Amino acid sequence: MESKLLLEKELEPIFLQKFPPFSESVKEFLVQYGPYIILVLSVLGVLGLLTALGVGGAVLGAGGLSAGIAFNAYVGIALGIVTLVMYLMAFSPLKARKRAGWNLLYYALLIGLISNLIQLSIIGFIIGGLIGFWVLFQIREKYA
């Protein structure tokens, strides 16, 4: 039996038993095309983060942000970078349907949720967590 990831054991019954299951065709679609969708969105995310770093640096250099807001912004950007790197790292294992790819998506989702909490994006935390874990747990069986 494979060991469970952080909080996986607690989240599994919620997202596999209390949420409606996906059809086999939806699961197969997500597993087959999901890695490419994640790759495209990750590349767009990298471009967005580069823009955020440039604009944030210009505003910070001009003294336009308070220290607290700047800290939150840069922590959010740093966690965004980590998340995007994990998504990019997950591409090959997801394409090969390896559990390591699913694990990377799982941890990237957790880091994204932590980022939402730090930035006080409670709605993003709730909606992102519910949808993200629902999708992840529905397709988990497809990864060996």
C-alpha positions in Angstrom: 0.0 0.0 0.0 1.3 3.4 -1.0 1.8 5.9 1.8 -0.6 8.8 1.9 0.5 12.4 1.4 -0.1 15.2 4.0 -3.9 15.5 4.6 -4.7 13.0 1.8 -6.2 10.5 4.2 -8.5 13.1 5.7 -9.5 14.7 2.4 -10.1 11.4 0.5 -13.5 10.5 2.1 -14.8 14.0 1.6 -13.9 14.3 -2.1 -14.6 10.7 -3.1 -17.8 10.0 -1.1 -19.5 13.3 -0.5 -18.9 14.9 -3.9 -20.5 13.6 -7.1 -18.2 11.3 -9.1 -17.0 12.1 -12.6 -17.9 9.8 -15.5 -15.1 7.6 -16.9 -15.1 9.7 -20.1 -14.5 13.0 -18.1 -11.7 11.3 -16.1 -10.1 10.0 -19.2 -10.3 13.4 -20.9 -8.7 15.1 -17.9 -5.9 12.6 -17.7 -5.2 12.6 -21.4 -5.4 16.4 -22.0 -4.9 17.8 -18.5 -1.1 17.8 -18.7 -1.1 19.9 -21.8 -3.7 22.3 -20.4 -1.5 22.7 -17.2 1.6 23.3 -19.4 -0.1 26.1 -21.4 -1.5 27.7 -18.3 1.8 27.4 -16.5 3.7 29.1 -19.3 1.1 31.9 -19.2 1.5 32.0 -15.4 5.2 32.4 -15.7 4.7 35.4 -18.1 2.2 36.9 -15.6 4.6 36.5 -12.7 7.4 38.1 -14.7 5.1 41.0 -15.4 4.1 41.1 -11.7 7.8 41.2 -10.6 8.5 44.0 -13.1 5.5 46.1 -12.1 5.9 45.3 -8.4 9.6 46.2 -8.5 8.8 49.5 -10.1 6.1 50.4 -7.6 8.2 49.3 -4.7 11.2 51.2 -6.0 9.0 54.3 -6.1 7.8 53.8 -2.6 4.3 53.2 -3.7 3.5 50.2 -1.4 3.5 49.9 2.3 5.9 47.4 3.8 3.0 45.0 4.8 1.4 45.1 1.4 4.7 44.6 -0.3 5.6 41.7 1.9 2.3 40.0 1.1 2.7 40.7 -2.6 6.2 39.2 -2.7 5.3 36.2 -0.6 2.4 35.6 -3.0 4.7 35.9 -6.0 7.3 33.6 -4.4 4.6 30.9 -3.6 3.3 31.4 -7.2 6.7 30.7 -8.6 7.0 27.5 -6.5 3.5 26.4 -7.6 4.3 27.0 -11.3 7.6 25.2 -11.1 5.7 22.2 -9.5 3.1 22.3 -12.3 5.9 22.3 -14.9 7.7 19.5 -13.2 4.5 17.5 -13.2 4.1 17.6 -16.9 6.2 14.6 -17.9 5.0 12.3 -15.1 1.4 13.3 -15.7 1.8 12.5 -19.4 3.2 9.1 -18.4 0.4 8.6 -15.9 2.7 8.3 -13.0 1.6 8.9 -9.5 4.5 11.3 -9.0 2.8 13.8 -11.3 -0.4 13.6 -9.3 1.6 14.1 -6.1 3.2 17.3 -7.5 -0.3 18.6 -8.5 -1.5 17.8 -5.0 1.3 19.7 -3.3 1.1 22.6 -5.8 -2.6 22.9 -4.8 -1.8 22.9 -1.1 0.9 25.6 -1.7 -1.6 27.6 -3.7 -4.1 27.4 -0.9 -1.6 28.6 1.6 -0.8 31.5 -0.7 -4.5 32.4 -0.8 -4.6 32.3 3.0 -1.5 34.5 3.4 -3.1 37.0 0.9 -6.4 36.8 2.8 -8.2 35.6 -0.4 -10.7 33.5 1.6 -13.1 33.0 -1.4 -10.2 31.9 -3.6 -9.1 29.5 -0.8 -12.5 27.9 -0.5 -13.4 27.7 -4.2 -9.9 26.7 -5.3 -9.7 24.1 -2.6 -13.1 22.5 -3.2 -12.7 22.4 -7.0 -9.0 21.5 -7.0 -9.3 18.6 -4.5 -12.5 17.4 -6.1 -10.8 17.1 -9.5 -7.6 15.7 -8.1 -9.3 12.9 -6.1 -11.5 12.0 -9.1 -8.6 11.4 -11.4 -6.2 9.9 -8.8 -7.0 6.3 -9.7 -5.7 6.9 -13.2 -2.1 7.4 -11.9 -0.1 4.3 -11.0 
